[in-house]
Amino acid sequence: MATALRQPTLPTEKEMTQAQASLKLLRQDRSDTHFAIGSPSGLKVPISESAFNLLLNILTEMSRGNAVLVVPINAELTTQEAADLLNVSRPYLVRLLDEQKIPYHMVGRHRRILFKDLMDYRQKSRRSRVKALQQLTEMDEEQGIALAE
């Protein structure tokens, strides 16, 4: 069964301001050993350092006005969800799957892609683009082509 991804919602101006204030307070009083999250009623619940750092990342993005979506690494995505995360069309993603560039498995007649495999593909693709740009830059330098300043 595919993990249904909730659509991220852009934070409102009020939420951005609140995230900025929360982030400022949390960064000022950051303990190295004890992390907790509290409720308006005064309940304090301990959380791990990694959960605390994730919360800081979420607040940072919200304070910048960015939407945030938390996806479990083992989430199974539909082809449309995977295409949306890569910002490509669904037919293009299906072509990548057919060319075995991204692993997938079948659930009945439907393809499912692990979030981890999708992120691995995205990282490899980015590295490949960076390498190609470096090679082009080196070729330009060898031929004496300089960028206009």
DSSP file (Angstrom, degrees, kcal/mol; ACC not computed):
  #  RESIDUE AA STRUCTURE BP1 BP2  ACC     N-H-->O    O-->H-N    N-H-->O    O-->H-N    TCO  KAPPA ALPHA  PHI   PSI    X-CA   Y-CA   Z-CA
    1    1 A M              0   0    0      0, 0.0    75,-0.3     0, 0.0     2,-0.1   0.000 360.0 360.0 360.0 132.9    0.0    0.0    0.0
    2    2 A A        -     0   0    0     73,-0.1     2,-0.7     1,-0.1    75,-0.2  -0.428 360.0-117.0 -71.5 144.8    1.3    3.4   -0.9
    3    3 A T        -     0   0    0     73,-2.4     2,-0.4    -2,-0.1    75,-0.2  -0.748  30.7-127.6 -81.4 118.8    2.0    5.9    1.8
    4    4 A A        -     0   0    0     -2,-0.7     2,-0.5    73,-0.1    73,-0.1  -0.541  20.6-144.3 -70.9 123.7   -0.4    8.8    1.2
    5    5 A L        -     0   0    0     -2,-0.4     2,-0.3    66,-0.0    66,-0.1  -0.760   9.6-134.1 -89.0 129.7    1.6   12.0    1.2
    6    6 A R        -     0   0    0     -2,-0.5     3,-0.0    64,-0.2    64,-0.0  -0.605  28.0-109.9 -77.7 144.2   -0.1   15.0    2.6
    7    7 A Q        -     0   0    0     -2,-0.3    -1,-0.1     1,-0.1     2,-0.1  -0.584  33.9-116.5 -74.9 132.0    0.3   18.1    0.6
    8    8 A P        -     0   0    0      0, 0.0     2,-0.5     0, 0.0    61,-0.1  -0.398  26.0-145.3 -67.3 147.2    2.5   20.7    2.2
    9    9 A T        -     0   0    0     59,-0.3    59,-0.4    57,-0.1     3,-0.1  -0.949  16.4-118.3-115.5 132.2    0.8   24.0    3.1
   10   10 A L        -     0   0    0     -2,-0.5    57,-0.1    57,-0.1    56,-0.1  -0.462  37.0-111.6 -65.7 136.3    2.6   27.3    2.8
   11   11 A P        -     0   0    0      0, 0.0    -1,-0.1     0, 0.0     2,-0.0  -0.389  28.9-120.3 -69.2 147.7    2.8   29.0    6.2
   12   12 A T     >  -     0   0    0      1,-0.1     4,-2.5    -2,-0.1     5,-0.2  -0.284  31.0-100.5 -75.6 170.2    0.8   32.1    6.8
   13   13 A E  H  > S+     0   0    0      1,-0.2     4,-2.5     2,-0.2     5,-0.2   0.907 126.3  51.7 -58.2 -42.0    2.5   35.4    7.7
   14   14 A K  H  > S+     0   0    0      1,-0.2     4,-2.5     2,-0.2    -1,-0.2   0.909 110.3  47.8 -62.9 -42.6    1.5   34.8   11.3
   15   15 A E  H  > S+     0   0    0      2,-0.2     4,-2.6     1,-0.2    -1,-0.2   0.869 110.4  52.4 -67.4 -36.7    3.0   31.3   11.3
   16   16 A M  H  X S+     0   0    0     -4,-2.5     4,-2.4     2,-0.2    -2,-0.2   0.937 111.5  46.2 -62.3 -46.1    6.2   32.6    9.7
   17   17 A T  H  X S+     0   0    0     -4,-2.5     4,-2.2     1,-0.2    -2,-0.2   0.909 113.5  48.8 -63.1 -42.7    6.5   35.2   12.4
   18   18 A Q  H  X S+     0   0    0     -4,-2.5     4,-2.7     1,-0.2    -1,-0.2   0.899 110.7  50.8 -65.0 -40.1    5.8   32.7   15.1
   19   19 A A  H  X S+     0   0    0     -4,-2.6     4,-2.7     2,-0.2    -2,-0.2   0.903 109.6  51.0 -63.8 -41.2    8.4   30.3   13.6
   20   20 A Q  H  X S+     0   0    0     -4,-2.4     4,-2.1     2,-0.2    -2,-0.2   0.920 112.8  45.6 -62.0 -43.7   11.0   33.0   13.6
   21   21 A A  H  X S+     0   0    0     -4,-2.2     4,-2.2     2,-0.2    -2,-0.2   0.916 114.3  48.0 -66.9 -43.4   10.4   33.9   17.2
   22   22 A S  H  X S+     0   0    0     -4,-2.7     4,-2.7     1,-0.2     5,-0.2   0.918 111.4  50.6 -62.4 -44.1   10.4   30.2   18.3
   23   23 A L  H  X S+     0   0    0     -4,-2.7     4,-2.3    -5,-0.2    -1,-0.2   0.905 109.3  51.1 -61.4 -42.8   13.6   29.6   16.4
   24   24 A K  H  X S+     0   0    0     -4,-2.1     4,-1.5     1,-0.2    -1,-0.2   0.931 113.0  45.1 -61.5 -46.4   15.3   32.6   18.0
   25   25 A L  H  X S+     0   0    0     -4,-2.2     4,-1.7     1,-0.2    -2,-0.2   0.911 113.3  49.7 -64.9 -42.9   14.3   31.4   21.5
   26   26 A L  H  < S+     0   0    0     -4,-2.7    -1,-0.2     1,-0.2    -2,-0.2   0.868 110.9  49.3 -66.2 -36.0   15.3   27.8   20.9
   27   27 A R  H >< S+     0   0    0     -4,-2.3     3,-0.5    -5,-0.2    -1,-0.2   0.806 109.9  52.3 -73.3 -28.1   18.7   28.8   19.5
   28   28 A Q  H 3< S+     0   0    0     -4,-1.5     2,-0.3     1,-0.2    -2,-0.2   0.866 118.6  34.1 -73.3 -36.2   19.4   31.0   22.5
   29   29 A D  T 3< S+     0   0    0     -4,-1.7     2,-0.7    -5,-0.1    -1,-0.2  -0.525  78.6 153.4-121.6  63.1   18.7   28.4   25.1
   30   30 A R    <   -     0   0    0     -3,-0.5     2,-0.2    -2,-0.3     5,-0.1  -0.836  28.4-154.5-101.7 113.4   19.9   25.2   23.5
   31   31 A S        -     0   0    0     -2,-0.7    -2,-0.0     3,-0.4     0, 0.0  -0.515  12.0-144.2 -81.1 150.0   20.9   22.4   25.9
   32   32 A D  S    S+     0   0    0     -2,-0.2    -1,-0.1     1,-0.1     3,-0.1   0.582  94.7  26.2 -88.1 -10.4   23.4   19.8   24.9
   33   33 A T  S    S+     0   0    0      1,-0.2     2,-0.5    16,-0.0    16,-0.1   0.711 112.0  52.6-125.7 -29.7   21.7   17.0   26.9
   34   34 A H        +     0   0    0     14,-0.0     2,-0.4    15,-0.0    -3,-0.4  -0.950  51.9 176.8-123.2 125.8   18.0   17.6   27.5
   35   35 A F        +     0   0    0     -2,-0.5    12,-2.3    12,-0.5     2,-0.3  -0.980   9.7 163.9-125.1 137.5   15.4   18.3   24.8
   36   36 A A  E     -A   46   0A   0     -2,-0.4     2,-0.4    10,-0.3     8,-0.0  -0.978  26.3-144.5-148.1 158.5   11.7   18.6   25.5
   37   37 A I  E     -A   45   0A   0      8,-2.6     8,-3.1    -2,-0.3     2,-0.3  -0.976  22.7-154.4-124.3 141.8    8.6   19.9   23.8
   38   38 A G  E     -A   44   0A   0     -2,-0.4     6,-0.2     6,-0.2     5,-0.0  -0.784   6.7-142.1-120.5 160.0    5.9   21.6   25.8
   39   39 A S    >   -     0   0    0      4,-2.0     3,-2.1    -2,-0.3     0, 0.0  -0.722  36.3-103.5-111.3 164.7    2.2   22.2   25.5
   40   40 A P  T 3  S+     0   0    0      0, 0.0    -1,-0.0     0, 0.0    -2,-0.0   0.783 120.4  61.3 -59.0 -25.9    0.1   25.3   26.5
   41   41 A S  T 3  S-     0   0    0      2,-0.1    -3,-0.0     1,-0.1     0, 0.0   0.528 123.3-103.4 -79.9  -3.8   -1.1   23.4   29.5
   42   42 A G  S <  S+     0   0    0     -3,-2.1     2,-0.2     1,-0.3    -1,-0.1   0.396  70.5 147.7  99.9  -3.3    2.5   23.0   30.8
   43   43 A L        -     0   0    0     -5,-0.0    -4,-2.0     1,-0.0     2,-0.5  -0.503  30.3-160.7 -67.5 129.0    3.1   19.4   29.8
   44   44 A K  E     -A   38   0A   0     -2,-0.2    -6,-0.2    -6,-0.2    -1,-0.0  -0.963   6.0-170.1-115.7 128.6    6.7   18.8   28.9
   45   45 A V  E     -A   37   0A   0     -8,-3.1    -8,-2.6    -2,-0.5     2,-0.1  -0.968  22.4-124.3-119.5 126.7    7.6   15.7   26.9
   46   46 A P  E     -A   36   0A   0      0, 0.0     2,-0.3     0, 0.0   -10,-0.3  -0.426  30.4-174.3 -68.8 142.9   11.3   14.7   26.3
   47   47 A I        -     0   0    0    -12,-2.3   -12,-0.5    -2,-0.1     2,-0.0  -0.918  27.3 -98.9-131.4 161.2   12.4   14.3   22.7
   48   48 A S     >  -     0   0    0     -2,-0.3     4,-2.2     1,-0.1     5,-0.1  -0.290  32.1-112.7 -74.3 163.1   15.6   13.1   21.2
   49   49 A E  H  > S+     0   0    0      1,-0.2     4,-2.7     2,-0.2     5,-0.2   0.884 119.1  53.3 -62.7 -38.3   18.3   15.4   19.9
   50   50 A S  H  > S+     0   0    0      2,-0.2     4,-2.1     1,-0.2    -1,-0.2   0.885 108.9  48.6 -66.8 -36.4   17.6   14.3   16.3
   51   51 A A  H  > S+     0   0    0      2,-0.2     4,-2.3     1,-0.2    -1,-0.2   0.894 111.6  50.7 -67.0 -38.6   13.9   15.1   16.7
   52   52 A F  H  X S+     0   0    0     -4,-2.2     4,-2.2     2,-0.2    -2,-0.2   0.925 110.5  48.4 -63.0 -45.1   14.9   18.5   18.2
   53   53 A N  H  X S+     0   0    0     -4,-2.7     4,-2.2     2,-0.2    -1,-0.2   0.873 110.0  52.3 -64.5 -36.6   17.2   19.2   15.2
   54   54 A L  H  X S+     0   0    0     -4,-2.1     4,-2.5     2,-0.2    -1,-0.2   0.913 108.1  51.4 -63.6 -42.2   14.4   18.2   12.8
   55   55 A L  H  X S+     0   0    0     -4,-2.3     4,-2.8     1,-0.2    -2,-0.2   0.906 108.1  51.9 -60.6 -41.9   12.1   20.6   14.6
   56   56 A L  H  X S+     0   0    0     -4,-2.2     4,-2.4     1,-0.2    -1,-0.2   0.911 109.8  49.7 -60.6 -41.8   14.7   23.4   14.2
   57   57 A N  H  X S+     0   0    0     -4,-2.2     4,-2.3     2,-0.2    -2,-0.2   0.909 111.0  49.1 -63.0 -41.9   14.9   22.6   10.4
   58   58 A I  H  X S+     0   0    0     -4,-2.5     4,-2.7     1,-0.2    -2,-0.2   0.940 112.6  47.2 -63.0 -47.2   11.1   22.7   10.1
   59   59 A L  H  X S+     0   0    0     -4,-2.8     4,-2.7     1,-0.2    -2,-0.2   0.884 109.9  54.2 -62.2 -38.3   11.0   26.1   11.9
   60   60 A T  H  X S+     0   0    0     -4,-2.4     4,-1.0    -5,-0.2    -1,-0.2   0.944 111.9  43.4 -60.5 -48.1   13.8   27.4    9.8
   61   61 A E  H ><>S+     0   0    0     -4,-2.3     5,-2.7     1,-0.2     3,-0.5   0.911 114.5  49.6 -66.0 -42.0   12.0   26.6    6.6
   62   62 A M  H ><5S+     0   0    0     -4,-2.7     3,-1.7     1,-0.2    -1,-0.2   0.895 106.0  56.6 -63.6 -38.5    8.6   27.9    7.9
   63   63 A S  H 3<5S+     0   0    0     -4,-2.7    -1,-0.2     1,-0.3    -2,-0.2   0.771 106.5  51.3 -65.0 -23.2   10.3   31.1    9.0
   64   64 A R  T <<5S-     0   0    0     -4,-1.0    -1,-0.3    -3,-0.5    -2,-0.2   0.432 123.2-107.1 -89.3  -1.4   11.4   31.6    5.4
   65   65 A G  T < 5S+     0   0    0     -3,-1.7     2,-0.3     1,-0.3    -3,-0.2   0.614  73.7 140.5  86.4  12.5    7.9   31.0    4.1
   66   66 A N      < -     0   0    0     -5,-2.7    -1,-0.3    -6,-0.2     2,-0.2  -0.660  51.8-123.0 -91.8 145.0    8.7   27.5    2.7
   67   67 A A        -     0   0    0     -2,-0.3     2,-0.4   -57,-0.1   -57,-0.1  -0.539  25.9-150.6 -78.3 151.7    6.3   24.6    3.0
   68   68 A V        -     0   0    0    -59,-0.4     2,-0.4    -2,-0.2   -59,-0.3  -0.979  13.5-174.0-128.2 138.3    7.6   21.5    4.7
   69   69 A L        -     0   0    0     -2,-0.4     2,-0.6   -61,-0.1   -62,-0.0  -0.985  12.2-153.2-132.6 122.4    6.7   17.9    4.1
   70   70 A V        -     0   0    0     -2,-0.4   -64,-0.2   -64,-0.0    -2,-0.0  -0.852  17.5-177.2 -97.2 123.6    8.1   15.1    6.3
   71   71 A V        -     0   0    0     -2,-0.6   -66,-0.0   -66,-0.1    -2,-0.0  -0.980  27.7-120.7-124.3 126.0    8.2   11.7    4.4
   72   72 A P    >   -     0   0    0      0, 0.0     3,-1.9     0, 0.0    43,-0.2  -0.387  24.4-124.6 -62.0 142.5    9.3    8.5    6.0
   73   73 A I  T 3  S+     0   0    0      1,-0.3    43,-1.5    42,-0.1    44,-0.2   0.802 110.6  49.3 -60.2 -30.9   12.4    7.0    4.3
   74   74 A N  T 3  S+     0   0    0     41,-0.2    -1,-0.3    40,-0.1     2,-0.1   0.246  81.6 134.1 -95.0  14.1   10.6    3.7    3.6
   75   75 A A    <   -     0   0    0     -3,-1.9    40,-2.6    39,-0.1     2,-0.6  -0.366  53.0-135.1 -63.4 139.1    7.4    5.4    2.2
   76   76 A E  E     -B  114   0B   0    -75,-0.3   -73,-2.4    38,-0.2     2,-0.3  -0.876  24.7-158.5 -97.1 124.8    6.1    3.8   -0.9
   77   77 A L  E     -B  113   0B   0     36,-3.4    36,-2.2    -2,-0.6     2,-0.1  -0.754  13.5-126.4-105.7 147.7    5.1    6.5   -3.5
   78   78 A T     >  -     0   0    0     -2,-0.3     4,-2.5   -75,-0.2     5,-0.2  -0.387  37.6-103.8 -75.3 167.5    2.8    6.3   -6.4
   79   79 A T  H  > S+     0   0    0     32,-0.4     4,-2.4     1,-0.2     5,-0.2   0.872 123.5  51.2 -63.3 -35.2    4.2    7.4   -9.8
   80   80 A Q  H  > S+     0   0    0      2,-0.2     4,-2.4     1,-0.2    -1,-0.2   0.921 110.2  48.0 -68.7 -42.5    2.4   10.7   -9.5
   81   81 A E  H  > S+     0   0    0      2,-0.2     4,-2.2     1,-0.2    -2,-0.2   0.919 113.9  47.6 -62.2 -42.9    3.8   11.4   -6.0
   82   82 A A  H  X S+     0   0    0     -4,-2.5     4,-1.9     2,-0.2    -2,-0.2   0.915 111.7  49.8 -64.7 -43.2    7.3   10.5   -7.1
   83   83 A A  H  X>S+     0   0    0     -4,-2.4     5,-2.5     1,-0.2     4,-0.9   0.907 110.2  51.2 -61.7 -41.7    7.0   12.7  -10.2
   84   84 A D  H  <5S+     0   0    0     -4,-2.4     3,-0.4     1,-0.2    -1,-0.2   0.906 108.9  50.4 -62.7 -41.8    5.7   15.6   -8.1
   85   85 A L  H  <5S+     0   0    0     -4,-2.2    -1,-0.2     1,-0.2    -2,-0.2   0.838 115.3  42.7 -67.1 -32.2    8.7   15.3   -5.7
   86   86 A L  H  <5S-     0   0    0     -4,-1.9    -1,-0.2    -5,-0.1    -2,-0.2   0.566 109.6-126.2 -86.1  -9.2   11.2   15.3   -8.6
   87   87 A N  T  <5S+     0   0    0     -4,-0.9     2,-0.3    -3,-0.4    -3,-0.2   0.912  70.1 118.9  61.8  44.5    9.2   18.1  -10.3
   88   88 A V  S   <S-     0   0    0     -5,-2.5    -1,-0.3    -6,-0.1    -2,-0.1  -0.834  71.1 -87.9-129.2 169.3    8.9   16.1  -13.5
   89   89 A S     >  -     0   0    0     -2,-0.3     4,-2.1     1,-0.1     5,-0.2  -0.422  33.8-118.9 -75.7 155.7    5.9   14.8  -15.5
   90   90 A R  H  > S+     0   0    0      1,-0.2     4,-2.6     2,-0.2     5,-0.2   0.909 114.3  53.4 -61.9 -42.7    4.5   11.4  -14.7
   91   91 A P  H  > S+     0   0    0      0, 0.0     4,-1.9     0, 0.0    -1,-0.2   0.888 108.7  50.4 -60.6 -36.9    5.2   10.1  -18.2
   92   92 A Y  H  > S+     0   0    0      2,-0.2     4,-2.0     1,-0.2    -2,-0.2   0.925 110.7  48.9 -65.2 -43.2    8.9   11.2  -17.8
   93   93 A L  H  X S+     0   0    0     -4,-2.1     4,-2.2     1,-0.2    -1,-0.2   0.921 108.8  52.6 -62.0 -43.4    9.1    9.4  -14.5
   94   94 A V  H  X S+     0   0    0     -4,-2.6     4,-2.8     1,-0.2    -1,-0.2   0.880 107.1  53.4 -60.3 -37.7    7.5    6.2  -15.9
   95   95 A R  H  X S+     0   0    0     -4,-1.9     4,-2.2     2,-0.2    -1,-0.2   0.911 107.3  51.0 -62.9 -42.3   10.2    6.3  -18.7
   96   96 A L  H  <>S+     0   0    0     -4,-2.0     5,-2.7     2,-0.2     6,-0.8   0.892 111.9  47.8 -60.8 -39.4   12.9    6.5  -16.0
   97   97 A L  H ><5S+     0   0    0     -4,-2.2     3,-1.6     3,-0.2    -2,-0.2   0.929 111.0  49.7 -66.6 -45.2   11.3    3.5  -14.3
   98   98 A D  H 3<5S+     0   0    0     -4,-2.8    -2,-0.2     1,-0.3    -1,-0.2   0.833 109.2  52.2 -62.8 -32.7   11.1    1.6  -17.6
   99   99 A E  T 3<5S-     0   0    0     -4,-2.2    -1,-0.3    -5,-0.2    -2,-0.2   0.383 114.8-121.8 -82.9   4.1   14.8    2.4  -18.3
  100  100 A Q  T < 5S+     0   0    0     -3,-1.6    -3,-0.2     2,-0.2    -2,-0.1   0.784  74.6 130.3  60.1  31.8   15.5    1.0  -14.8
  101  101 A K  S   <S+     0   0    0     -5,-2.7    -4,-0.2     1,-0.2    -1,-0.1   0.705  75.5  34.8 -83.2 -21.4   17.1    4.2  -13.6
  102  102 A I  S    S-     0   0    0     -6,-0.8    -1,-0.2    -9,-0.1    -2,-0.2  -0.995  90.7-124.4-131.7 126.3   14.9    4.1  -10.5
  103  103 A P        +     0   0    0      0, 0.0    11,-0.3     0, 0.0     2,-0.3  -0.354  39.4 161.3 -66.9 150.1   14.0    0.9   -8.8
  104  104 A Y        -     0   0    0      9,-0.1     2,-0.3    -7,-0.1     9,-0.2  -0.956  25.0-143.6-155.1 169.9   10.4    0.1   -8.2
  105  105 A H  E     -C  112   0C   0      7,-2.2     7,-2.6    -2,-0.3     2,-0.4  -0.950  22.9-111.9-137.5 161.9    8.1   -2.8   -7.5
  106  106 A M  E     -C  111   0C   0     -2,-0.3     2,-0.5     5,-0.2     5,-0.2  -0.753  17.2-170.4 -97.9 138.8    4.6   -3.7   -8.7
  107  107 A V  E >  S-C  110   0C   0      3,-3.2     3,-1.8    -2,-0.4     2,-0.5  -0.907  76.7 -51.0-122.4  98.5    1.5   -3.7   -6.4
  108  108 A G  T 3  S-     0   0    0     -2,-0.5    -2,-0.0     1,-0.3     0, 0.0  -0.624 122.9 -23.8  68.1-121.5   -1.1   -5.3   -8.7
  109  109 A R  T 3  S+     0   0    0     -2,-0.5     2,-0.4    -3,-0.1    -1,-0.3   0.320 122.0  95.1-100.0   7.1   -0.8   -3.3  -11.9
  110  110 A H  E <   -C  107   0C   0     -3,-1.8    -3,-3.2   -32,-0.0     2,-0.3  -0.812  69.2-131.1-108.6 139.5    0.6   -0.2  -10.1
  111  111 A R  E     -C  106   0C   0     -2,-0.4   -32,-0.4    -5,-0.2     2,-0.4  -0.625  20.5-165.3 -82.6 142.4    4.2    0.8   -9.8
  112  112 A R  E     -C  105   0C   0     -7,-2.6    -7,-2.2    -2,-0.3     2,-0.4  -0.998   1.4-161.7-130.1 135.8    5.5    1.8   -6.3
  113  113 A I  E     -B   77   0B   0    -36,-2.2   -36,-3.4    -2,-0.4     2,-0.3  -0.949  20.1-125.3-118.1 132.0    8.8    3.6   -5.7
  114  114 A L  E  >  -B   76   0B   0     -2,-0.4     4,-2.1   -11,-0.3   -38,-0.2  -0.582  17.5-131.5 -73.9 137.3   10.5    3.8   -2.3
  115  115 A F  H  > S+     0   0    0    -40,-2.6     4,-2.5    -2,-0.3     5,-0.2   0.889 108.5  56.4 -53.9 -41.8   11.2    7.3   -1.2
  116  116 A K  H  > S+     0   0    0    -43,-1.5     4,-2.2     1,-0.2    -1,-0.2   0.913 107.3  47.8 -57.7 -45.8   14.8    6.3   -0.4
  117  117 A D  H  > S+     0   0    0     -3,-0.2     4,-2.2     1,-0.2    -1,-0.2   0.868 110.8  51.9 -65.5 -36.6   15.3    5.1   -4.0
  118  118 A L  H  X S+     0   0    0     -4,-2.1     4,-2.3     2,-0.2    -2,-0.2   0.911 110.9  46.8 -65.9 -42.3   13.8    8.3   -5.4
  119  119 A M  H  X S+     0   0    0     -4,-2.5     4,-2.3     2,-0.2    -2,-0.2   0.858 109.9  54.2 -69.2 -34.8   16.2   10.4   -3.3
  120  120 A D  H  X S+     0   0    0     -4,-2.2     4,-2.4    -5,-0.2    -2,-0.2   0.926 109.8  47.7 -61.8 -44.3   19.1    8.2   -4.3
  121  121 A Y  H  X S+     0   0    0     -4,-2.2     4,-2.8     1,-0.2    -2,-0.2   0.929 111.0  51.0 -61.8 -45.2   18.3    8.9   -7.9
  122  122 A R  H  X S+     0   0    0     -4,-2.3     4,-2.2     1,-0.2    -1,-0.2   0.903 111.3  47.7 -61.0 -41.3   17.9   12.6   -7.4
  123  123 A Q  H  X S+     0   0    0     -4,-2.3     4,-2.4     2,-0.2    -1,-0.2   0.917 113.0  47.5 -66.4 -43.3   21.3   12.8   -5.6
  124  124 A K  H  X S+     0   0    0     -4,-2.4     4,-2.3     1,-0.2    -2,-0.2   0.899 111.6  51.6 -63.3 -40.3   23.0   10.8   -8.4
  125  125 A S  H  X S+     0   0    0     -4,-2.8     4,-2.0     2,-0.2    -2,-0.2   0.910 110.2  48.0 -63.7 -43.0   21.4   12.9  -11.0
  126  126 A R  H  X S+     0   0    0     -4,-2.2     4,-2.4     2,-0.2    -2,-0.2   0.919 111.3  50.4 -63.8 -43.7   22.6   16.1   -9.3
  127  127 A R  H  X S+     0   0    0     -4,-2.4     4,-2.4     1,-0.2    -2,-0.2   0.900 109.5  51.9 -61.1 -39.9   26.1   14.8   -9.0
  128  128 A S  H  X S+     0   0    0     -4,-2.3     4,-2.2     2,-0.2    -1,-0.2   0.899 109.8  48.5 -63.9 -41.3   26.1   13.9  -12.7
  129  129 A R  H  X S+     0   0    0     -4,-2.0     4,-2.3     2,-0.2    -2,-0.2   0.902 111.3  50.0 -65.5 -41.3   25.0   17.4  -13.7
  130  130 A V  H  X S+     0   0    0     -4,-2.4     4,-2.3     2,-0.2    -2,-0.2   0.922 110.9  49.5 -63.5 -43.3   27.7   19.0  -11.5
  131  131 A K  H  X S+     0   0    0     -4,-2.4     4,-2.2     1,-0.2    -2,-0.2   0.910 110.4  50.2 -61.9 -42.9   30.3   16.7  -13.1
  132  132 A A  H  X S+     0   0    0     -4,-2.2     4,-2.2     1,-0.2    -1,-0.2   0.900 110.4  50.1 -63.6 -40.6   29.1   17.6  -16.6
  133  133 A L  H  X S+     0   0    0     -4,-2.3     4,-2.3     2,-0.2    -1,-0.2   0.889 109.3  51.5 -65.0 -38.8   29.3   21.3  -15.8
  134  134 A Q  H  X S+     0   0    0     -4,-2.3     4,-2.4     2,-0.2    -2,-0.2   0.910 109.7  49.8 -63.2 -41.8   32.8   20.9  -14.4
  135  135 A Q  H  X S+     0   0    0     -4,-2.2     4,-2.3     2,-0.2    -2,-0.2   0.899 110.6  49.7 -64.3 -40.5   33.9   19.2  -17.6
  136  136 A L  H  X S+     0   0    0     -4,-2.2     4,-2.4     2,-0.2    -1,-0.2   0.905 110.5  50.6 -64.1 -40.7   32.4   22.0  -19.7
  137  137 A T  H  X S+     0   0    0     -4,-2.3     4,-2.4     1,-0.2    -2,-0.2   0.918 110.5  49.1 -62.5 -43.6   34.2   24.6  -17.6
  138  138 A E  H  X S+     0   0    0     -4,-2.4     4,-2.3     2,-0.2    -1,-0.2   0.898 110.6  50.5 -62.9 -40.8   37.5   22.7  -18.1
  139  139 A M  H  X S+     0   0    0     -4,-2.3     4,-1.8     2,-0.2    -2,-0.2   0.913 110.4  50.2 -63.8 -41.8   36.9   22.5  -21.8
  140  140 A D  H  <>S+     0   0    0     -4,-2.4     5,-3.0     1,-0.2     4,-0.4   0.918 111.2  48.6 -60.9 -43.9   36.2   26.2  -22.0
  141  141 A E  H ><5S+     0   0    0     -4,-2.4     3,-0.9     1,-0.2    -1,-0.2   0.886 109.0  52.9 -65.2 -38.7   39.4   27.0  -20.0
  142  142 A E  H 3<5S+     0   0    0     -4,-2.3    -1,-0.2     1,-0.3    -2,-0.2   0.850 112.2  45.6 -64.4 -33.8   41.4   24.7  -22.3
  143  143 A Q  T 3<5S-     0   0    0     -4,-1.8    -1,-0.3    -5,-0.2    -2,-0.2   0.423 116.8-114.4 -90.8   1.4   40.1   26.6  -25.3
  144  144 A G  T < 5 +     0   0    0     -3,-0.9     2,-0.6    -4,-0.4    -3,-0.2   0.723  62.4 151.4  76.7  21.0   40.7   30.0  -23.7
  145  145 A I      < -     0   0    0     -5,-3.0     2,-0.3    -6,-0.2    -1,-0.3  -0.774  24.8-167.7 -88.6 121.5   37.0   30.9  -23.5
  146  146 A A        -     0   0    0     -2,-0.6     2,-0.2    -3,-0.1     3,-0.0  -0.818  24.2-109.7-109.0 148.1   36.4   33.2  -20.6
  147  147 A L        -     0   0    0     -2,-0.3     2,-0.3     1,-0.1    -1,-0.0  -0.501  39.4-105.6 -72.5 143.4   33.1   34.2  -19.1
  148  148 A A              0   0    0     -2,-0.2    -1,-0.1     1,-0.1     0, 0.0  -0.527 360.0 360.0 -69.0 131.7   32.1   37.8  -19.7
  149  149 A E              0   0    0     -2,-0.3    -1,-0.1    -3,-0.0    -2,-0.0   0.408 360.0 360.0-106.1 360.0   32.5   39.8  -16.5
